[in-house]
Amino acid sequence: MSELLQKAARLKEASFDMAMKSTAEKDEALLLIADALVEQTPYILAANEQDMAAGREAGFTDSLLDRLQLTEERLIAIAEAVRQLTKLNDPIGETVESWTTEHGLEIETIRVPLGVVGMVYEARPNVTVDAATLCLKAGNAVLLRGSTSALESNKALVSVMKKALEQSALSADAIQLLEDTSRSTAAQMFKLNEYLDVLIPRGGAGLIQSVIEQATVPVLETGVGNCHIFIDESAQQDMAIDIALNAKTHRPSVCNAAESLLIHRNWPYQRELFAALQEAGVEVRGDDNLTHSYEYIKEASEEDWGQEYLAMTLSAKLVDSTKEAVAHINRYGTKHSEAIVTDNEESVELFFRGIDAAVLYRNASTRFTDGEQFGYGAEIGISTQKLHARGPMGLTAITTVKSLVRGSGQIRQ
């Protein structure tokens, strides 16, 4: 039996056991994992350095290396996020609704685990811990399939977590890492309906589309982030510049960073904004109006309007109205996060009603689209689809429901 089938079978068995675990048992296991991650920092960082060295040799970009890298500070933050999960309400067993029918049947709908979650993701080893611990808190077992570029890091992290689970009431089999990262094995994983209840792809557009096209297992789709900042003509100067800079430069390699800037033609502080972006090291690719006005702005191609750069690059365009900004975003956006900076209530209403996206902001940075920032704890991903879950996905997004019906001898006539 292949590695995939062996681990999938263990996960299926473990999922039945996980569904029976109490909140206290799950929280105790999570605290053990958090402590182990900190205690085993040298071991984890040594494994991560192997991946980093291979990445540098392969010519990875700075943004990709940043996503791949673990540091002592990042591990502390990852462990703290795990601890925070223990402070969140356990959704399992929660009553969603209850009622009594005309026949006297008492019906109660409650939250239950999805079962076995298959995570498919790229070079972000922090996702290994986020996904595993969120799944455990929600009573799920999880199959992790990361990328070859982060394999040594993922192996170390999963080893540490599984050893921690051995000291808990949870089965260590509830977390499995698929070490065979070949495409053929991935394609087989996508069709394991007998063992997997859902697939969650998290990464670039190519990875997500590949899973959607190949999978027969249901897919909970996450999306890439071509996020926009629209500066309306009434926007305050300092606020608009601060938001644009934060959204682009705070951490440009993540999906909630801004990739495109729309500016109302009549906004009077354009020169100050572009000077601030230039000083911050942002390369701006603009429309004809901007390239003619600023020699350091490069000409944007059609591809730039829909590009997720994940780098210090930004497309920029002048628009004549909020309506034009909305139309541009709906054409090129990825339904992730979009922001308007304005003091005009009518512009806000048009922006909020007109744009099809998971999260919309008024006078705030798109960088807040994050499970922790929303108060969910660590997130399993950010969904840009419309069924089951949308936006940052916390614990409830990886649960489902079942109905409990209590009768007193009723039969249907």
GISULTA-V864719 format. One line per field, one symbol per residue. phi: phi as a letter, one per 20 degrees, with the letter a starting at -180 (. if undefined). burial: I if it has 24 or more other ideal C-beta (glycine too) atoms within 12 Angstrom, else O. A space follows every 50 residues. Layout:
phi: ???
burial: ???
This chain:
phi: .fggfffffffffffffffefegffffffffffgfffffeggffffffff fffffffengfffffffefdcgffffffffffffffeeffffnffeabad efenfedcdcecffpddddcbdfcfffgfgfffffffemdebddceegfd ffffffffgfffffffedeeffffccdeefefffffffgfdeffddebdc ebrffffffffgfefdfgdeedcfceedddeffeffgffffffffffedg bfedfeffdbcdcfgefedfffffffffffneedddfggfffecfeeefe egfffdeeflbecbebbeceafgffffffffdfdmecccddaddffffff fffeeebfcccdlbfffefagffenenfdeqdededdmbbngdefffdcc cbddddccofcee
burial: OOOIOOIIOIIIOIIOIIIOIOIOIIIIIIIIIIIIIIOIIOIIIOIIOI IIOIIOOOOIOOIIIIIIIIOOOIIOOIIIIIIIIIOIOIIIIOOOOOOO OOOOOOOOOOIIIIIIIIIIIIIIIIIIIIIIIIIIIIIIIIIIIIIIII IIIIIIIIIIIIOIIOOIOIIIIIIIIIIIIOOOIIOIIIIIOOIIIIII IIIIIOIIOIIIOOIOIIIIIIIIIIIIIIIIIIIOOOIIIIIIIIIIII IIIIIIIIIIIIIIOOIOIIOOIIOIIOOIOIIIIIIOOIOOOIOOIOOI OOOIIIIIIIIIIIIIIIIOIIOIIIOIIOOIIIIIIIIIIIOIOOIIOI IIOIIOIIIIIIIIIIIIIIIIIIOIIIIIIIIIIOOOIIIIIIIIIIII OOOOOOOOOOOOO
